[in-house]
């Protein structure tokens, strides 16, 4: 059974993976080239905590 601490640790791992992912190798391109609204939805809400 997972605890709140386990869930927070898993969430941080996902955030780190997303922030460190090489988005430039995808059709989305580098994160800094994304439209601000898209970056807000993807990075600031989920990964930018």
PLY file of the C-alpha trace (Angstrom):
ply
format ascii 1.0
element vertex 49
property float x
property float y
property float z
element edge 48
property int vertex1
property int vertex2
end_header
0.00 0.00 0.00
1.46 3.36 -0.97
1.65 6.31 1.34
1.40 10.04 0.69
5.20 10.23 0.80
5.48 7.50 -1.85
3.02 9.34 -4.08
4.90 12.63 -3.69
8.21 10.95 -4.48
6.75 9.33 -7.60
5.28 12.69 -8.66
8.66 14.37 -8.26
10.29 11.64 -10.37
7.79 12.25 -13.17
8.32 16.01 -12.93
12.10 15.54 -13.16
11.73 13.22 -16.14
9.52 15.68 -18.00
11.73 18.68 -17.27
14.89 16.82 -18.30
13.42 15.10 -21.34
15.00 16.01 -24.67
11.89 17.59 -26.19
13.99 18.92 -29.08
14.19 15.35 -30.37
10.39 15.25 -30.73
7.96 16.94 -33.08
7.16 19.37 -30.23
10.65 20.79 -30.36
12.49 22.33 -27.39
10.30 23.43 -24.51
11.44 27.06 -24.83
10.00 27.16 -28.37
6.52 26.08 -27.28
3.63 28.52 -27.38
3.26 30.11 -23.94
-0.25 28.74 -23.45
0.89 25.19 -24.26
3.92 25.50 -22.00
1.65 26.74 -19.21
-0.68 23.79 -19.55
2.07 21.19 -19.79
4.98 22.56 -17.82
3.61 25.04 -15.34
0.57 23.12 -14.18
1.92 19.57 -14.01
5.68 19.82 -14.09
6.33 23.25 -12.74
5.12 22.65 -9.24
0 1
1 2
2 3
3 4
4 5
5 6
6 7
7 8
8 9
9 10
10 11
11 12
12 13
13 14
14 15
15 16
16 17
17 18
18 19
19 20
20 21
21 22
22 23
23 24
24 25
25 26
26 27
27 28
28 29
29 30
30 31
31 32
32 33
33 34
34 35
35 36
36 37
37 38
38 39
39 40
40 41
41 42
42 43
43 44
44 45
45 46
46 47
47 48
